[in-house]
Amino acid sequence: MNSGKYVFAQLLHFIDRYEFEKCVSKYNGDFRTREFNCWNHFIQLFFGQLTSRNSLRDICTCLKAHKNKLYHLGIRSHVNQSTLSRANESRDWRIYADFGQYLIDLVRPLYATNPVPNVNVRNEVFALDSTTISLSLKLFTWAPGKYSRGAIKIHTLLDLRGNIPSFILVTDGKYHDSNILDELLVSSGAIYIMDKAYIDFAALYNMNESGAFFISRAKSTMDYTVVESNFNIDPKSGLRSDKTIILNGYKSSKLYPEPLRLVEYYDEEKDILLSFLSNNDMLSALEIAILYQKRWQIEVFFKWVKQNLTIKTLWGHSKNAVNIHVWVAISTYLIVAYLKHTLKSNLSIYEIMQILGISAFDKTPLKQLLTDCQINQNVNEQWDLFDQ
């Protein structure tokens, strides 16, 4: 069926244009446009992400060099850099955010049965964190960061079953991480894993009242009283204590009036005592410690995104352009994850990205390209996260 079709054109068949056009219509994105509509804008930026182009100029130069192939690639026509830049500045970023959210809702259920390694839990398990991209404050005046520099934060809630982002928010560098808890729509019964930057007792209590669970690092300055201790722990496992506590501080005790669980675990490798705060009394103390260890997967996700998608070099300076850029990058990741599941490929997302990046102008059928090829499985351990 795909005989003679370019790989990039085959890939576009996995993107539901009808759903994309629904997002365009919602924000009237194609008002007063002619040939270069939102769909063509999206697929040219998607091409740039897939082939790791460093700038809008690179995208335009590559497409112009292959102008005789553009129709067969699924691209209506090439445009110059200024046209692409103006589209990034003027097209409503919410079009691309809504389409990205559609892809999240499409892809997450496909990986919902993936296990969380070494932990036998049926709950949804999420890791919450942010990554910072340093910028020039002269060019990105809307994005102040620390120390008189510019920066943006990409706040991400990562579903650890499949490592699929379920929530993305782009803010300036001074936006405090804990504020993101007010933006989340928490799911009852889900487990949210986060570091101590997210200690906001009012937000955590709201999470508790919603029926969700959290696991976080405890601050060393936390004032509390131990009301119960569990001595049935194995010190050989690294556990040092499992306590039920109540907060003592006047403000914190008002914000979180319920008992909390405090688990202490000694990391022999790093020679450090870690304290975990949670509202979950059904998991064992060791399971809480192991689950927090899984938070590292979001750090690997950020590292993967920065190394394999064009995200550290932004294709525009305005807030609108940056949001479009980030959401197209995330959409690229999600499309590749959807492709992997649909074709039942044993290759990792990292390997698929590498293959697609150099094969966009090839005419090999995608199924043959991604399921029949034999790749050395001794890949770097940092990509093991994406082998599911």
BALOBA-1460 file (C-alpha; in Angstrom, 3 decimals):
// residues 388
<rec num="1" residu="m" x="0.000" y="0.000" z="0.000"/>
<rec num="2" residu="n" x="2.887" y="2.351" z="0.790"/>
<rec num="3" residu="s" x="4.991" y="1.323" z="-2.189"/>
<rec num="4" residu="g" x="6.689" y="4.411" z="-3.621"/>
<rec num="5" residu="k" x="5.594" y="6.741" z="-0.798"/>
<rec num="6" residu="y" x="8.172" y="8.735" z="1.101"/>
<rec num="7" residu="v" x="8.640" y="7.832" z="4.762"/>
<rec num="8" residu="f" x="7.560" y="11.326" z="5.867"/>
<rec num="9" residu="a" x="4.338" y="11.052" z="3.831"/>
<rec num="10" residu="q" x="3.631" y="7.629" z="5.358"/>
<rec num="11" residu="l" x="4.170" y="9.115" z="8.812"/>
<rec num="12" residu="l" x="1.577" y="11.838" z="8.172"/>
<rec num="13" residu="h" x="-1.045" y="9.092" z="7.715"/>
<rec num="14" residu="f" x="-0.701" y="8.360" z="11.436"/>
<rec num="15" residu="i" x="-1.730" y="11.935" z="12.293"/>
<rec num="16" residu="d" x="-5.479" y="12.537" z="12.441"/>
<rec num="17" residu="r" x="-5.913" y="15.700" z="10.372"/>
<rec num="18" residu="y" x="-9.619" y="15.827" z="11.199"/>
<rec num="19" residu="e" x="-8.788" y="16.236" z="14.905"/>
<rec num="20" residu="f" x="-6.178" y="18.856" z="14.056"/>
<rec num="21" residu="e" x="-8.670" y="20.836" z="11.983"/>
<rec num="22" residu="k" x="-11.119" y="20.757" z="14.923"/>
<rec num="23" residu="c" x="-8.472" y="22.533" z="16.997"/>
<rec num="24" residu="v" x="-7.895" y="25.037" z="14.178"/>
<rec num="25" residu="s" x="-11.620" y="25.786" z="13.873"/>
<rec num="26" residu="k" x="-11.944" y="26.278" z="17.642"/>
<rec num="27" residu="y" x="-9.545" y="29.246" z="17.510"/>
<rec num="28" residu="n" x="-10.302" y="30.337" z="13.918"/>
<rec num="29" residu="g" x="-6.658" y="29.686" z="13.067"/>
<rec num="30" residu="d" x="-7.012" y="29.768" z="9.263"/>
<rec num="31" residu="f" x="-8.742" y="33.144" z="9.140"/>
<rec num="32" residu="r" x="-7.358" y="35.168" z="6.218"/>
<rec num="33" residu="t" x="-4.846" y="32.518" z="5.218"/>
<rec num="34" residu="r" x="-4.309" y="31.217" z="1.706"/>
<rec num="35" residu="e" x="-1.929" y="28.356" z="0.999"/>
<rec num="36" residu="f" x="0.101" y="28.389" z="4.204"/>
<rec num="37" residu="n" x="-2.573" y="27.286" z="6.649"/>
<rec num="38" residu="c" x="-2.141" y="25.863" z="10.143"/>
<rec num="39" residu="w" x="-1.809" y="22.286" z="8.884"/>
<rec num="40" residu="n" x="1.091" y="23.166" z="6.580"/>
<rec num="41" residu="h" x="2.605" y="25.225" z="9.377"/>
<rec num="42" residu="f" x="2.401" y="22.241" z="11.743"/>
<rec num="43" residu="i" x="3.853" y="19.640" z="9.376"/>
<rec num="44" residu="q" x="6.798" y="21.879" z="8.432"/>
<rec num="45" residu="l" x="7.651" y="22.355" z="12.113"/>
<rec num="46" residu="f" x="7.068" y="18.617" z="12.627"/>
<rec num="47" residu="f" x="9.541" y="17.973" z="9.801"/>
<rec num="48" residu="g" x="12.029" y="20.247" z="11.556"/>
<rec num="49" residu="q" x="11.686" y="18.330" z="14.829"/>
<rec num="50" residu="l" x="11.868" y="14.929" z="13.170"/>
<rec num="51" residu="t" x="15.029" y="15.791" z="11.225"/>
<rec num="52" residu="s" x="16.612" y="17.826" z="14.070"/>
<rec num="53" residu="r" x="16.795" y="21.179" z="12.256"/>
<rec num="54" residu="n" x="18.376" y="23.904" z="14.391"/>
<rec num="55" residu="s" x="16.480" y="26.896" z="13.000"/>
<rec num="56" residu="l" x="13.611" y="28.002" z="10.797"/>
<rec num="57" residu="r" x="16.185" y="28.848" z="8.126"/>
<rec num="58" residu="d" x="17.384" y="25.231" z="8.182"/>
<rec num="59" residu="i" x="13.827" y="23.944" z="7.720"/>
<rec num="60" residu="c" x="13.161" y="26.288" z="4.798"/>
<rec num="61" residu="t" x="16.510" y="25.547" z="3.121"/>
<rec num="62" residu="c" x="15.994" y="21.774" z="3.311"/>
<rec num="63" residu="l" x="12.451" y="21.906" z="1.965"/>
<rec num="64" residu="k" x="13.412" y="24.312" z="-0.819"/>
<rec num="65" residu="a" x="16.224" y="21.986" z="-1.881"/>
<rec num="66" residu="h" x="13.627" y="19.212" z="-2.287"/>
<rec num="67" residu="k" x="10.852" y="21.386" z="-3.724"/>
<rec num="68" residu="n" x="10.098" y="18.851" z="-6.478"/>
<rec num="69" residu="k" x="9.324" y="16.228" z="-3.814"/>
<rec num="70" residu="l" x="7.181" y="18.355" z="-1.502"/>
<rec num="71" residu="y" x="3.819" y="17.314" z="-2.962"/>
<rec num="72" residu="h" x="4.706" y="13.648" z="-2.507"/>
<rec num="73" residu="l" x="5.955" y="14.376" z="1.024"/>
<rec num="74" residu="g" x="2.525" y="15.744" z="1.917"/>
<rec num="75" residu="i" x="3.735" y="19.361" z="2.128"/>
<rec num="76" residu="r" x="1.812" y="21.795" z="-0.043"/>
<rec num="77" residu="s" x="4.712" y="24.159" z="-0.737"/>
<rec num="78" residu="h" x="7.859" y="25.526" z="0.832"/>
<rec num="79" residu="v" x="7.896" y="29.009" z="2.340"/>
<rec num="80" residu="n" x="10.662" y="31.375" z="3.302"/>
<rec num="81" residu="q" x="11.951" y="31.915" z="6.817"/>
<rec num="82" residu="s" x="10.049" y="35.152" z="7.381"/>
<rec num="83" residu="t" x="6.698" y="33.532" z="6.526"/>
<rec num="84" residu="l" x="7.361" y="30.668" z="8.924"/>
<rec num="85" residu="s" x="8.506" y="33.096" z="11.614"/>
<rec num="86" residu="r" x="5.394" y="35.285" z="11.223"/>
<rec num="87" residu="a" x="3.212" y="32.193" z="11.545"/>
<rec num="88" residu="n" x="4.960" y="31.308" z="14.812"/>
<rec num="89" residu="e" x="4.286" y="34.812" z="16.095"/>
<rec num="90" residu="s" x="0.661" y="35.138" z="14.991"/>
<rec num="91" residu="r" x="-0.950" y="31.667" z="15.013"/>
<rec num="92" residu="d" x="-2.681" y="30.925" z="18.301"/>
<rec num="93" residu="w" x="-0.455" y="28.532" z="20.288"/>
<rec num="94" residu="r" x="-3.533" y="26.956" z="21.869"/>
<rec num="95" residu="i" x="-4.248" y="25.227" z="18.535"/>
<rec num="96" residu="y" x="-1.045" y="23.208" z="18.902"/>
<rec num="97" residu="a" x="-1.514" y="22.763" z="22.663"/>
<rec num="98" residu="d" x="-5.026" y="21.354" z="22.172"/>
<rec num="99" residu="f" x="-3.801" y="19.006" z="19.453"/>
<rec num="100" residu="g" x="-0.941" y="17.940" z="21.726"/>
<rec num="101" residu="q" x="-3.496" y="17.229" z="24.467"/>
<rec num="102" residu="y" x="-5.523" y="15.163" z="21.984"/>
<rec num="103" residu="l" x="-2.380" y="13.116" z="21.250"/>
<rec num="104" residu="i" x="-1.788" y="12.658" z="24.991"/>
<rec num="105" residu="d" x="-5.347" y="11.340" z="25.415"/>
<rec num="106" residu="l" x="-4.804" y="9.045" z="22.414"/>
<rec num="107" residu="v" x="-1.402" y="7.624" z="23.362"/>
<rec num="108" residu="r" x="-1.562" y="7.302" z="27.172"/>
<rec num="109" residu="p" x="-4.208" y="4.511" z="27.191"/>
<rec num="110" residu="l" x="-2.064" y="2.466" z="24.785"/>
<rec num="111" residu="y" x="0.653" y="2.194" z="27.446"/>
<rec num="112" residu="a" x="-1.652" y="2.068" z="30.485"/>
<rec num="113" residu="t" x="-0.944" y="-1.610" z="31.168"/>
<rec num="114" residu="n" x="2.842" y="-1.179" z="31.219"/>
<rec num="115" residu="p" x="4.213" y="-2.135" z="34.648"/>
<rec num="116" residu="v" x="6.161" y="0.147" z="36.948"/>
<rec num="117" residu="p" x="9.398" y="-1.856" z="37.407"/>
<rec num="118" residu="n" x="9.944" y="-3.482" z="40.821"/>
<rec num="119" residu="v" x="6.661" y="-2.206" z="42.257"/>
<rec num="120" residu="n" x="3.375" y="-4.104" z="42.239"/>
<rec num="121" residu="v" x="0.803" y="-1.293" z="42.193"/>
<rec num="122" residu="r" x="-2.339" y="-0.907" z="40.128"/>
<rec num="123" residu="n" x="-2.643" y="2.841" z="40.626"/>
<rec num="124" residu="e" x="-1.750" y="5.394" z="38.019"/>
<rec num="125" residu="v" x="1.766" y="6.605" z="38.862"/>
<rec num="126" residu="f" x="3.001" y="10.065" z="37.855"/>
<rec num="127" residu="a" x="6.276" y="11.935" z="38.298"/>
<rec num="128" residu="l" x="6.071" y="15.731" z="38.500"/>
<rec num="129" residu="d" x="9.015" y="18.030" z="37.767"/>
<rec num="130" residu="s" x="10.201" y="20.884" z="35.557"/>
<rec num="131" residu="t" x="13.194" y="21.501" z="33.327"/>
<rec num="132" residu="t" x="14.735" y="24.926" z="32.735"/>
<rec num="133" residu="i" x="16.050" y="26.292" z="29.447"/>
<rec num="134" residu="s" x="18.333" y="29.314" z="29.788"/>
<rec num="135" residu="l" x="17.702" y="32.199" z="27.387"/>
<rec num="136" residu="s" x="18.864" y="35.695" z="26.594"/>
<rec num="137" residu="l" x="16.786" y="38.174" z="28.587"/>
<rec num="138" residu="k" x="17.334" y="40.787" z="25.854"/>
<rec num="139" residu="l" x="15.581" y="38.568" z="23.317"/>
<rec num="140" residu="f" x="13.067" y="36.925" z="25.664"/>
<rec num="141" residu="t" x="12.008" y="39.920" z="27.753"/>
<rec num="142" residu="w" x="8.820" y="38.147" z="28.893"/>
<rec num="143" residu="a" x="10.758" y="35.244" z="30.465"/>
<rec num="144" residu="p" x="12.842" y="36.432" z="33.449"/>
<rec num="145" residu="g" x="14.950" y="33.839" z="35.229"/>
<rec num="146" residu="k" x="17.411" y="33.844" z="38.088"/>
<rec num="147" residu="y" x="20.526" y="35.998" z="38.356"/>
<rec num="148" residu="s" x="19.429" y="38.597" z="35.764"/>
<rec num="149" residu="r" x="19.149" y="35.968" z="33.039"/>
<rec num="150" residu="g" x="16.232" y="34.808" z="30.955"/>
<rec num="151" residu="a" x="14.743" y="31.318" z="31.252"/>
<rec num="152" residu="i" x="11.644" y="29.257" z="30.634"/>
<rec num="153" residu="k" x="10.408" y="26.284" z="32.615"/>
<rec num="154" residu="i" x="8.650" y="23.319" z="31.048"/>
<rec num="155" residu="h" x="6.531" y="21.780" z="33.811"/>
<rec num="156" residu="t" x="5.724" y="18.148" z="33.062"/>
<rec num="157" residu="l" x="3.598" y="15.458" z="34.650"/>
<rec num="158" residu="l" x="4.952" y="12.148" z="33.336"/>
<rec num="159" residu="d" x="2.903" y="8.958" z="33.395"/>
<rec num="160" residu="l" x="5.429" y="6.321" z="34.463"/>
<rec num="161" residu="r" x="3.430" y="3.619" z="32.684"/>
<rec num="162" residu="g" x="4.930" y="4.175" z="29.247"/>
<rec num="163" residu="n" x="6.658" y="7.461" z="30.107"/>
<rec num="164" residu="i" x="4.028" y="9.554" z="28.334"/>
<rec num="165" residu="p" x="3.609" y="13.198" z="29.428"/>
<rec num="166" residu="s" x="0.054" y="13.829" z="30.619"/>
<rec num="167" residu="f" x="0.376" y="17.546" z="31.429"/>
<rec num="168" residu="i" x="2.652" y="20.289" z="30.028"/>
<rec num="169" residu="l" x="2.868" y="23.955" z="31.013"/>
<rec num="170" residu="v" x="5.422" y="26.517" z="29.815"/>
<rec num="171" residu="t" x="6.195" y="29.407" z="32.181"/>
<rec num="172" residu="d" x="8.939" y="31.937" z="32.819"/>
<rec num="173" residu="g" x="11.945" y="30.924" z="34.905"/>
<rec num="174" residu="k" x="10.722" y="32.616" z="38.113"/>
<rec num="175" residu="y" x="7.489" y="30.637" z="38.307"/>
<rec num="176" residu="h" x="7.746" y="28.527" z="41.476"/>
<rec num="177" residu="d" x="7.383" y="24.791" z="40.953"/>
<rec num="178" residu="s" x="4.855" y="24.331" z="43.762"/>
<rec num="179" residu="n" x="2.385" y="26.671" z="42.005"/>
<rec num="180" residu="i" x="1.864" y="24.002" z="39.366"/>
<rec num="181" residu="l" x="-0.058" y="21.914" z="41.907"/>
<rec num="182" residu="d" x="-2.883" y="24.453" z="41.646"/>
<rec num="183" residu="e" x="-3.066" y="23.879" z="37.887"/>
<rec num="184" residu="l" x="-3.295" y="20.084" z="38.010"/>
<rec num="185" residu="l" x="-6.546" y="18.174" z="37.763"/>
<rec num="186" residu="v" x="-5.600" y="15.289" z="40.025"/>
<rec num="187" residu="s" x="-6.988" y="11.804" z="39.478"/>
<rec num="188" residu="s" x="-8.485" y="9.962" z="42.459"/>
<rec num="189" residu="g" x="-6.365" y="6.981" z="43.443"/>
<rec num="190" residu="a" x="-3.322" y="8.112" z="41.455"/>
<rec num="191" residu="i" x="0.140" y="8.414" z="43.010"/>
<rec num="192" residu="y" x="2.082" y="11.646" z="42.387"/>
<rec num="193" residu="i" x="5.845" y="11.588" z="42.988"/>
<rec num="194" residu="m" x="7.702" y="14.890" z="43.381"/>
<rec num="195" residu="d" x="10.739" y="16.441" z="45.035"/>
<rec num="196" residu="k" x="10.803" y="18.814" z="48.002"/>
<rec num="197" residu="a" x="10.298" y="21.891" z="45.787"/>
<rec num="198" residu="y" x="6.610" y="20.919" z="45.626"/>
<rec num="199" residu="i" x="6.016" y="21.013" z="49.383"/>
<rec num="200" residu="d" x="2.920" y="23.218" z="49.563"/>
<rec num="201" residu="f" x="0.742" y="21.871" z="52.363"/>
<rec num="202" residu="a" x="-2.411" y="23.622" z="51.175"/>
<rec num="203" residu="a" x="-2.087" y="22.089" z="47.688"/>
<rec num="204" residu="l" x="-1.081" y="18.695" z="49.104"/>
<rec num="205" residu="y" x="-4.117" y="18.695" z="51.394"/>
<rec num="206" residu="n" x="-6.374" y="19.447" z="48.411"/>
<rec num="207" residu="m" x="-4.754" y="16.488" z="46.654"/>
<rec num="208" residu="n" x="-5.450" y="14.331" z="49.716"/>
<rec num="209" residu="e" x="-9.094" y="15.496" z="49.832"/>
<rec num="210" residu="s" x="-9.439" y="14.542" z="46.149"/>
<rec num="211" residu="g" x="-8.493" y="10.960" z="46.945"/>
<rec num="212" residu="a" x="-5.031" y="11.124" z="45.350"/>
<rec num="213" residu="f" x="-1.735" y="10.083" z="46.929"/>
<rec num="214" residu="f" x="1.604" y="11.862" z="46.935"/>
<rec num="215" residu="i" x="5.197" y="10.894" z="47.719"/>
<rec num="216" residu="s" x="7.670" y="13.724" z="48.221"/>
<rec num="217" residu="r" x="11.019" y="14.423" z="49.828"/>
<rec num="218" residu="a" x="10.540" y="15.974" z="53.267"/>
<rec num="219" residu="k" x="12.251" y="19.238" z="54.137"/>
<rec num="220" residu="s" x="14.881" y="19.003" z="56.871"/>
<rec num="221" residu="t" x="13.324" y="21.989" z="58.686"/>
<rec num="222" residu="m" x="9.887" y="20.392" z="58.959"/>
<rec num="223" residu="d" x="8.511" y="20.581" z="62.517"/>
<rec num="224" residu="y" x="6.434" y="17.539" z="63.518"/>
<rec num="225" residu="t" x="5.446" y="15.170" z="66.315"/>
<rec num="226" residu="v" x="5.620" y="11.388" z="65.963"/>
<rec num="227" residu="v" x="2.313" y="9.774" z="66.947"/>
<rec num="228" residu="e" x="3.078" y="6.199" z="65.914"/>
<rec num="229" residu="s" x="6.094" y="4.177" z="64.745"/>
<rec num="230" residu="n" x="6.256" y="0.940" z="62.774"/>
<rec num="231" residu="f" x="9.189" y="-1.146" z="64.002"/>
<rec num="232" residu="n" x="8.474" y="-4.028" z="61.625"/>
<rec num="233" residu="i" x="11.059" y="-2.968" z="59.066"/>
<rec num="234" residu="d" x="14.191" y="-4.622" z="57.710"/>
<rec num="235" residu="p" x="17.289" y="-2.408" z="58.113"/>
<rec num="236" residu="k" x="19.101" y="-4.564" z="55.523"/>
<rec num="237" residu="s" x="16.730" y="-3.148" z="52.878"/>
<rec num="238" residu="g" x="17.943" y="0.377" z="53.657"/>
<rec num="239" residu="l" x="14.891" y="1.389" z="55.688"/>
<rec num="240" residu="r" x="15.565" y="3.250" z="58.921"/>
<rec num="241" residu="s" x="12.094" y="4.237" z="60.129"/>
<rec num="242" residu="d" x="8.401" y="4.308" z="59.261"/>
<rec num="243" residu="k" x="6.459" y="6.872" z="61.297"/>
<rec num="244" residu="t" x="3.041" y="8.489" z="61.438"/>
<rec num="245" residu="i" x="3.387" y="12.199" z="62.210"/>
<rec num="246" residu="i" x="1.373" y="15.381" z="62.656"/>
<rec num="247" residu="l" x="2.693" y="18.825" z="61.786"/>
<rec num="248" residu="n" x="3.483" y="21.223" z="64.624"/>
<rec num="249" residu="g" x="3.868" y="24.580" z="62.919"/>
<rec num="250" residu="y" x="0.933" y="26.948" z="63.435"/>
<rec num="251" residu="k" x="0.480" y="27.623" z="59.720"/>
<rec num="252" residu="s" x="1.402" y="24.173" z="58.386"/>
<rec num="253" residu="s" x="-0.833" y="22.381" z="60.903"/>
<rec num="254" residu="k" x="-3.776" y="24.537" z="59.752"/>
<rec num="255" residu="l" x="-3.010" y="23.897" z="56.085"/>
<rec num="256" residu="y" x="-2.582" y="20.131" z="56.552"/>
<rec num="257" residu="p" x="-4.447" y="18.994" z="59.700"/>
<rec num="258" residu="e" x="-4.370" y="15.252" z="58.903"/>
<rec num="259" residu="p" x="-1.616" y="12.746" z="59.916"/>
<rec num="260" residu="l" x="1.189" y="12.107" z="57.429"/>
<rec num="261" residu="r" x="3.604" y="9.269" z="56.900"/>
<rec num="262" residu="l" x="7.358" y="9.803" z="57.185"/>
<rec num="263" residu="v" x="9.664" y="7.092" z="55.811"/>
<rec num="264" residu="e" x="13.437" y="7.273" z="56.259"/>
<rec num="265" residu="y" x="15.700" y="5.349" z="53.890"/>
<rec num="266" residu="y" x="19.492" y="5.153" z="53.851"/>
<rec num="267" residu="d" x="21.062" y="5.248" z="50.372"/>
<rec num="268" residu="e" x="24.290" y="3.328" z="50.892"/>
<rec num="269" residu="e" x="25.652" y="4.141" z="47.439"/>
<rec num="270" residu="k" x="25.421" y="7.910" z="47.992"/>
<rec num="271" residu="d" x="25.832" y="7.716" z="51.774"/>
<rec num="272" residu="i" x="22.762" y="9.854" z="52.461"/>
<rec num="273" residu="l" x="19.653" y="9.508" z="54.626"/>
<rec num="274" residu="l" x="16.496" y="10.306" z="52.656"/>
<rec num="275" residu="s" x="13.171" y="11.253" z="54.221"/>
<rec num="276" residu="f" x="9.940" y="10.707" z="52.256"/>
<rec num="277" residu="l" x="6.595" y="12.323" z="53.078"/>
<rec num="278" residu="s" x="3.388" y="10.641" z="51.961"/>
<rec num="279" residu="n" x="-0.334" y="10.376" z="52.674"/>
<rec num="280" residu="n" x="-0.445" y="6.721" z="51.550"/>
<rec num="281" residu="d" x="-0.735" y="4.171" z="54.356"/>
<rec num="282" residu="m" x="-1.486" y="1.179" z="52.104"/>
<rec num="283" residu="l" x="1.955" y="0.839" z="50.520"/>
<rec num="284" residu="s" x="4.827" y="-0.660" z="52.449"/>
<rec num="285" residu="a" x="7.663" y="1.639" z="53.523"/>
<rec num="286" residu="l" x="10.014" y="-0.030" z="51.035"/>
<rec num="287" residu="e" x="7.510" y="0.432" z="48.187"/>
<rec num="288" residu="i" x="7.355" y="4.155" z="48.990"/>
<rec num="289" residu="a" x="11.163" y="4.370" z="48.816"/>
<rec num="290" residu="i" x="11.272" y="2.417" z="45.529"/>
<rec num="291" residu="l" x="8.483" y="4.516" z="44.007"/>
<rec num="292" residu="y" x="10.341" y="7.717" z="44.802"/>
<rec num="293" residu="q" x="13.382" y="6.252" z="43.064"/>
<rec num="294" residu="k" x="11.237" y="5.981" z="39.912"/>
<rec num="295" residu="r" x="11.002" y="9.783" z="39.891"/>
<rec num="296" residu="w" x="14.385" y="9.676" z="38.171"/>
<rec num="297" residu="q" x="12.592" y="8.593" z="35.000"/>
<rec num="298" residu="i" x="11.352" y="12.142" z="34.452"/>
<rec num="299" residu="e" x="14.959" y="13.394" z="34.589"/>
<rec num="300" residu="v" x="15.849" y="10.844" z="31.901"/>
<rec num="301" residu="f" x="12.819" y="12.013" z="29.890"/>
<rec num="302" residu="f" x="14.028" y="15.638" z="30.034"/>
<rec num="303" residu="k" x="17.520" y="14.553" z="29.019"/>
<rec num="304" residu="w" x="16.102" y="12.554" z="26.105"/>
<rec num="305" residu="v" x="13.930" y="15.440" z="24.893"/>
<rec num="306" residu="k" x="16.819" y="17.913" z="25.026"/>
<rec num="307" residu="q" x="19.182" y="15.576" z="23.174"/>
<rec num="308" residu="n" x="16.801" y="14.223" z="20.527"/>
<rec num="309" residu="l" x="14.337" y="17.039" z="19.856"/>
<rec num="310" residu="t" x="15.128" y="20.629" z="18.958"/>
<rec num="311" residu="i" x="14.080" y="22.304" z="22.181"/>
<rec num="312" residu="k" x="17.157" y="23.995" z="23.665"/>
<rec num="313" residu="t" x="17.379" y="26.194" z="20.544"/>
<rec num="314" residu="l" x="14.018" y="27.922" z="20.157"/>
<rec num="315" residu="w" x="12.501" y="28.947" z="16.810"/>
<rec num="316" residu="g" x="11.090" y="32.279" z="17.981"/>
<rec num="317" residu="h" x="11.349" y="34.861" z="20.738"/>
<rec num="318" residu="s" x="7.752" y="35.598" z="21.705"/>
<rec num="319" residu="k" x="5.763" y="33.654" z="24.273"/>
<rec num="320" residu="n" x="3.423" y="32.503" z="21.520"/>
<rec num="321" residu="a" x="6.283" y="31.179" z="19.365"/>
<rec num="322" residu="v" x="7.906" y="29.377" z="22.305"/>
<rec num="323" residu="n" x="4.638" y="27.649" z="23.245"/>
<rec num="324" residu="i" x="4.137" y="26.514" z="19.640"/>
<rec num="325" residu="h" x="7.710" y="25.227" z="19.535"/>
<rec num="326" residu="v" x="7.399" y="23.233" z="22.766"/>
<rec num="327" residu="w" x="4.027" y="21.725" z="21.874"/>
<rec num="328" residu="v" x="5.176" y="20.672" z="18.388"/>
<rec num="329" residu="a" x="8.226" y="19.021" z="20.000"/>
<rec num="330" residu="i" x="6.025" y="17.136" z="22.499"/>
<rec num="331" residu="s" x="3.607" y="16.206" z="19.694"/>
<rec num="332" residu="t" x="6.519" y="14.747" z="17.721"/>
<rec num="333" residu="y" x="7.429" y="12.534" z="20.678"/>
<rec num="334" residu="l" x="3.807" y="11.415" z="21.056"/>
<rec num="335" residu="i" x="3.384" y="10.653" z="17.338"/>
<rec num="336" residu="v" x="6.496" y="8.473" z="17.398"/>
<rec num="337" residu="a" x="5.207" y="6.706" z="20.552"/>
<rec num="338" residu="y" x="1.872" y="6.105" z="18.760"/>
<rec num="339" residu="l" x="3.707" y="4.794" z="15.698"/>
<rec num="340" residu="k" x="5.768" y="2.416" z="17.843"/>
<rec num="341" residu="h" x="2.658" y="0.934" z="19.464"/>
<rec num="342" residu="t" x="0.641" y="0.736" z="16.227"/>
<rec num="343" residu="l" x="3.399" y="-1.074" z="14.323"/>
<rec num="344" residu="k" x="4.254" y="-3.191" z="17.399"/>
<rec num="345" residu="s" x="7.911" y="-2.328" z="16.919"/>
<rec num="346" residu="n" x="10.449" y="-3.720" z="19.371"/>
<rec num="347" residu="l" x="12.656" y="-0.690" z="18.791"/>
<rec num="348" residu="s" x="12.816" y="2.039" z="21.424"/>
<rec num="349" residu="i" x="11.426" y="5.517" z="20.765"/>
<rec num="350" residu="y" x="15.026" y="6.756" z="20.653"/>
<rec num="351" residu="e" x="15.919" y="4.248" z="17.915"/>
<rec num="352" residu="i" x="12.773" y="5.024" z="15.921"/>
<rec num="353" residu="m" x="13.550" y="8.765" z="16.059"/>
<rec num="354" residu="q" x="17.066" y="8.144" z="14.765"/>
<rec num="355" residu="i" x="15.777" y="5.999" z="11.881"/>
<rec num="356" residu="l" x="13.003" y="8.403" z="10.872"/>
<rec num="357" residu="g" x="15.352" y="11.384" z="11.062"/>
<rec num="358" residu="i" x="17.623" y="10.044" z="8.318"/>
<rec num="359" residu="s" x="14.894" y="8.283" z="6.313"/>
<rec num="360" residu="a" x="12.373" y="11.067" z="5.680"/>
<rec num="361" residu="f" x="13.121" y="11.024" z="1.931"/>
<rec num="362" residu="d" x="13.377" y="7.241" z="1.709"/>
<rec num="363" residu="k" x="10.601" y="5.165" z="0.132"/>
<rec num="364" residu="t" x="10.851" y="2.079" z="2.333"/>
<rec num="365" residu="p" x="7.505" y="1.033" z="3.879"/>
<rec num="366" residu="l" x="7.409" y="2.105" z="7.540"/>
<rec num="367" residu="k" x="6.538" y="-1.373" z="8.813"/>
<rec num="368" residu="q" x="9.536" y="-2.834" z="7.055"/>
<rec num="369" residu="l" x="11.763" y="0.003" z="8.208"/>
<rec num="370" residu="l" x="10.822" y="-0.219" z="11.882"/>
<rec num="371" residu="t" x="10.051" y="-3.899" z="12.443"/>
<rec num="372" residu="d" x="12.336" y="-5.848" z="10.117"/>
<rec num="373" residu="c" x="15.622" y="-4.037" z="10.725"/>
<rec num="374" residu="q" x="18.066" y="-5.538" z="13.200"/>
<rec num="375" residu="i" x="19.721" y="-3.071" z="15.548"/>
<rec num="376" residu="n" x="22.477" y="-3.795" z="18.007"/>
<rec num="377" residu="q" x="20.643" y="-4.054" z="21.321"/>
<rec num="378" residu="n" x="23.660" y="-2.967" z="23.354"/>
<rec num="379" residu="v" x="22.531" y="0.637" z="23.361"/>
<rec num="380" residu="n" x="23.502" y="3.086" z="26.033"/>
<rec num="381" residu="e" x="21.668" y="2.433" z="29.329"/>
<rec num="382" residu="q" x="20.298" y="5.965" z="29.401"/>
<rec num="383" residu="w" x="17.738" y="4.957" z="26.752"/>
<rec num="384" residu="d" x="16.468" y="1.853" z="28.589"/>
<rec num="385" residu="l" x="13.606" y="3.982" z="29.847"/>
<rec num="386" residu="f" x="12.093" y="4.069" z="26.364"/>
<rec num="387" residu="d" x="12.353" y="0.352" z="25.548"/>
<rec num="388" residu="q" x="8.830" y="-0.424" z="26.689"/>
